[in-house]
Amino acid sequence: MKKTILYSLLFILFSLQGFSQDFSLFEKKDFVQNNDTLPYRILFPKNYDAGKHYPMVLFLHGAGERGNDNEKQLVHGAKMFLEDSIRNKYPAIVVFPQCPQNSFWANISMRVDSVTNKRILVYKEDGEPTKAMELLLGLYRNLKEKYKPDEGRLYVGGLSMGGMGTFELARRLPDNFAAAFAICGGANTATAPQLKNTAWWIFHGLKDDVVNPQNSIDMAKALKDAGAEVKLTLYPEANHNSWDDAFKEP
């Protein structure tokens, strides 16, 4: 019995070690702007050739992964980009920035409904970017200058707070992104015309009790009405963690 437990513990240990080694392929970096720092992790294609122009993907995490450890932002999504089937077929530069604990990717406010006592997110149509968004904009420009990615294959996506940040980043950088994905996020529908030149795939769980799925439904309709190419995927049984289902999509 003791031997079985020991073997099990060793198996778990080696499994975790391998998992950690995989994540170490995402190199740790820091972007500094006006004395503020935005940690980020960057994954290069296998056999990276600095002379080539690769696609680039920005992935924006949710509120739970904020901080400055430069690790938590890899909790959701990073493993998918490490799979050989993905890396071999779609060589790309993949970047996971980490939002500071005291900031938010998107410029939103929150209020509580006096009747239902539920939290309501208010997405602003414009206004100054948050500190995190300012840093993200600077990082994006820095990455483009430094690594010279393929201008026609720039992508951004994220989940929850990162889904909201995805809509805002694409709005603040119109015509930059070929395509974007937003998982359980939302935005002000009035911004849709500024996003119409990006192709969108929007995901949401219909049982989401953190971010109202109607946010994604309304945003998808607004984008379609604005002339954007948009796909909406709803998961009837999924709660807020609809990214689990989204990451299984081809």
CORPE-V790815 format. One record per residue. N is the residue number from 1. PSI is psi in radians with two decimals (NA if undefined). D_LAST is the distance of its C-alpha to the last C-alpha in whole Angstrom. Layout:
n = {N/N}
psi = {PSI/PSI}
d_last = {D_LAST/D_LAST}
This chain:
n = {1/2/3/4/5/6/7/8/9/10/11/12/13/14/15/16/17/18/19/20/21/22/23/24/25/26/27/28/29/30/31/32/33/34/35/36/37/38/39/40/41/42/43/44/45/46/47/48/49/50/51/52/53/54/55/56/57/58/59/60/61/62/63/64/65/66/67/68/69/70/71/72/73/74/75/76/77/78/79/80/81/82/83/84/85/86/87/88/89/90/91/92/93/94/95/96/97/98/99/100/101/102/103/104/105/106/107/108/109/110/111/112/113/114/115/116/117/118/119/120/121/122/123/124/125/126/127/128/129/130/131/132/133/134/135/136/137/138/139/140/141/142/143/144/145/146/147/148/149/150/151/152/153/154/155/156/157/158/159/160/161/162/163/164/165/166/167/168/169/170/171/172/173/174/175/176/177/178/179/180/181/182/183/184/185/186/187/188/189/190/191/192/193/194/195/196/197/198/199/200/201/202/203/204/205/206/207/208/209/210/211/212/213/214/215/216/217/218/219/220/221/222/223/224/225/226/227/228/229/230/231/232/233/234/235/236/237/238/239/240/241/242/243/244/245/246/247/248/249/250}
psi = {-0.84/-0.65/-0.69/-0.76/-0.73/-0.80/-0.68/-0.76/-0.71/-0.69/-0.78/-0.75/-0.84/-0.58/-0.78/-0.63/-0.74/-0.67/-0.75/-0.70/-0.68/-0.85/-0.44/-0.26/-0.41/1.82/2.46/2.24/2.88/2.36/2.19/2.28/2.09/0.77/0.15/2.57/2.35/1.87/2.59/2.75/2.48/2.29/2.17/2.72/2.74/2.46/0.79/2.30/1.91/-0.29/-0.15/2.74/1.73/2.77/2.74/2.35/2.20/2.28/2.16/2.11/3.08/3.14/-0.53/-0.26/0.22/2.75/-2.74/0.33/-0.21/0.59/-0.76/-0.48/-0.21/-0.04/-0.79/2.14/-0.59/-0.69/-0.66/-0.70/-0.24/-0.21/2.35/-0.67/-0.54/-0.86/-0.64/-0.67/-0.55/1.24/2.21/2.80/2.13/2.23/2.24/1.62/2.80/2.09/2.39/2.63/-0.61/0.29/-3.04/2.45/-0.83/2.73/1.55/2.90/2.88/2.54/2.84/2.22/2.19/-0.38/-0.92/-0.26/0.33/2.64/2.34/2.23/2.29/1.98/2.17/2.50/-0.54/-2.60/2.98/2.53/2.71/2.93/-0.70/-0.69/-0.67/-0.77/-0.68/-0.72/-0.74/-0.73/-0.78/-0.81/-0.66/-0.74/-0.71/-0.72/-0.67/-0.71/-0.09/1.01/2.93/2.01/-0.42/-0.03/1.04/2.33/2.68/2.57/2.90/3.05/2.51/-2.04/-0.62/-0.52/-0.69/-0.72/-0.55/-0.82/-0.74/-0.71/-0.74/-0.58/-0.71/-0.32/1.12/2.50/0.23/-0.65/2.25/-0.69/2.79/2.69/2.45/2.08/2.20/0.83/-2.58/2.96/2.99/2.15/-0.38/-0.28/-0.11/-0.74/-0.47/-0.17/0.08/-0.33/0.09/2.41/2.39/2.47/2.04/2.35/2.57/2.54/2.31/-0.21/0.30/2.09/0.24/-0.88/2.10/2.16/-0.36/-0.47/-0.79/-0.68/-0.81/-0.69/-0.68/-0.73/-0.76/-0.71/-0.75/-0.76/-0.50/-0.16/0.17/2.70/2.06/2.44/2.28/2.16/2.06/2.41/1.90/-0.57/-0.03/2.48/-2.49/-0.48/0.76/-0.19/-0.47/-0.72/-0.72/-0.70/-0.22/-0.18/2.51/NA}
d_last = {43/43/42/38/38/38/36/33/34/34/31/29/31/30/26/26/28/25/23/25/26/22/22/25/23/23/26/28/30/32/32/36/37/40/41/37/35/31/29/26/24/23/21/21/20/21/24/24/27/28/29/26/24/21/18/19/16/19/17/20/20/22/26/26/25/28/31/32/31/28/26/25/22/20/20/17/14/16/15/11/13/15/13/15/11/10/14/15/13/13/16/17/19/18/20/21/24/26/28/31/32/35/33/29/27/28/31/31/34/34/37/37/38/42/41/38/38/34/33/32/30/32/30/32/32/34/36/36/33/33/34/31/29/32/31/28/29/31/29/26/29/30/27/27/31/30/27/27/24/23/24/21/18/19/16/17/15/17/17/20/23/21/19/23/23/20/22/25/25/23/26/29/27/27/25/24/20/18/15/15/13/16/15/18/20/23/25/28/28/30/28/26/28/28/24/23/23/20/16/15/12/14/13/16/18/21/23/23/26/26/24/25/22/24/24/20/21/24/23/20/23/25/23/22/26/26/25/21/18/16/14/15/13/15/15/19/20/18/21/20/18/15/13/13/11/9/8/6/4/0}
